Amino acid sequence: MGLQSSSPRRKANGETPPRVPGPGDGPDAERSPGPEGRPAAPAAGAAQEPDEGRRADAARAAAAPRSVEPAQGKRRGRAAGRRPSGRERHDEKITVYVSAEELMDLEHARLVLRGEHGLAVDRGRIVREAVAVVLADLESRGDASILVRRLRGR
């Protein structure tokens, strides 16, 4: 469901512009009154002013899926022989505050991985891998893990 403004926008002459149909709005959808008791939008196929019809057509065209064919000269595909980066989308997020020195160390590690090992990865991936390694060490070694020893100050 999209966000709606708290009050309808008005044209200079005081008219409210037509509402763009949203999900569930269509010929079969139940018409409910909009703000101020007026119908929210005309049903699809109802008589409309020519300008309103163009706006509705433009809204439908904007909502329609785009063609997957790249435009001439604007190809964004991978070059031949280039591998995927390994980046993936993550749904959960945390914020971690680090010192300037820790951030510099992380950036230095990223540049070393890229320059000396041919691994082009972002800082987030380095952190995720480091967390996975430390947690696996904690799971397998328990009290002797590097995490426990560092947190205890040994």
C-alpha positions in Angstrom: 0.0 0.0 0.0 1.5 3.4 -1.0 1.6 6.4 1.2 -1.0 9.1 0.7 -0.9 12.7 1.7 -3.0 13.9 4.6 -5.0 16.2 2.4 -5.8 16.0 -1.3 -3.8 18.3 -3.6 -5.8 20.8 -5.4 -5.4 22.5 -8.7 -5.3 26.3 -8.9 -9.0 26.5 -9.6 -9.8 24.4 -6.5 -10.5 21.1 -8.2 -9.0 17.9 -6.8 -7.0 16.0 -9.5 -8.1 12.4 -10.2 -6.7 9.7 -7.9 -4.2 7.3 -9.5 -5.6 3.7 -9.0 -3.5 1.7 -6.6 -3.3 -2.1 -5.9 -6.8 -3.5 -5.6 -8.3 -0.6 -7.5 -9.8 -1.8 -10.7 -13.1 -2.5 -12.4 -14.0 -5.2 -9.8 -12.7 -3.3 -6.8 -15.3 -1.8 -4.5 -15.6 2.0 -4.8 -15.3 3.8 -1.5 -15.7 7.5 -1.1 -12.5 9.5 -0.9 -11.9 12.5 1.2 -14.8 14.8 1.6 -17.3 12.1 0.7 -16.6 12.2 -3.1 -15.9 9.0 -5.0 -12.1 8.4 -5.0 -11.7 7.6 -8.7 -13.8 6.7 -11.7 -14.1 3.0 -12.5 -11.9 1.8 -15.3 -13.6 2.3 -18.6 -15.8 5.1 -17.3 -16.2 8.3 -19.2 -13.2 10.6 -18.5 -12.0 13.9 -19.7 -9.3 13.5 -22.3 -6.6 14.9 -20.0 -7.6 12.5 -17.3 -7.5 9.6 -19.7 -3.9 10.5 -20.7 -2.9 10.7 -17.1 -4.4 7.3 -16.3 -2.7 5.8 -19.4 0.7 7.3 -18.3 0.2 5.9 -14.8 -0.5 2.4 -16.1 2.5 2.6 -18.4 4.7 3.7 -15.5 3.4 0.7 -13.4 3.9 -1.8 -16.2 7.0 -3.9 -16.1 9.8 -2.6 -18.2 11.4 -4.4 -21.1 14.5 -6.3 -20.1 16.3 -5.5 -23.3 19.1 -3.0 -22.8 19.0 0.2 -24.9 21.5 0.6 -27.7 24.8 1.8 -26.3 23.6 1.5 -22.7 24.5 -2.2 -22.1 25.1 -2.9 -18.5 26.0 -6.5 -18.7 29.2 -8.0 -17.5 32.2 -8.0 -19.7 33.2 -11.4 -21.1 35.2 -13.5 -18.6 34.2 -11.3 -15.7 32.9 -13.1 -12.6 30.0 -12.0 -10.4 31.1 -9.9 -7.4 29.5 -12.2 -4.8 27.5 -9.4 -3.3 24.1 -10.3 -2.1 21.2 -8.6 -0.5 20.7 -8.8 3.2 17.4 -8.3 5.0 18.8 -7.6 8.5 20.9 -4.6 9.6 22.9 -3.5 12.6 24.9 -0.4 13.2 28.4 -0.7 14.7 30.4 2.3 15.8 34.1 2.0 15.3 37.1 4.3 16.0 38.8 6.1 13.1 41.8 3.7 13.5 39.5 0.6 13.3 37.9 2.0 10.2 41.3 2.7 8.6 42.4 -0.9 9.5 39.2 -2.3 7.8 39.8 -0.2 4.7 43.4 -1.2 4.6 42.4 -4.9 4.8 39.9 -4.3 1.9 42.7 -2.8 -0.2 45.1 -5.6 0.7 42.5 -8.2 -0.3 42.0 -6.4 -3.6 45.7 -5.6 -4.4 47.5 -8.7 -3.1 44.8 -11.4 -3.4 42.6 -10.2 -6.3 39.5 -10.1 -4.1 37.3 -7.1 -4.7 35.0 -7.1 -1.7 33.3 -4.4 0.3 33.9 -3.6 4.0 30.5 -5.2 4.9 31.5 -8.5 3.4 34.8 -8.4 5.3 33.0 -7.8 8.5 30.4 -10.6 7.8 33.2 -13.1 7.1 35.2 -12.0 10.2 32.1 -12.4 12.4 31.4 -15.9 10.9 35.0 -17.0 11.5 35.0 -15.7 15.1 31.7 -17.3 15.9 32.7 -20.6 14.4 35.9 -20.5 16.5 33.8 -19.8 19.6 31.5 -22.7 18.8 34.3 -25.2 18.3 36.8 -24.0 20.9 34.6 -22.5 23.6 36.7 -21.1 26.5 39.9 -21.3 24.4 38.4 -19.3 21.5 40.1 -16.1 20.4 36.9 -14.1 21.2 36.7 -15.3 24.8 40.5 -14.7 25.3 40.3 -11.2 23.8 37.2 -10.3 25.8 38.8 -11.5 29.0 41.9 -9.4 28.2 44.3 -12.4 27.7 
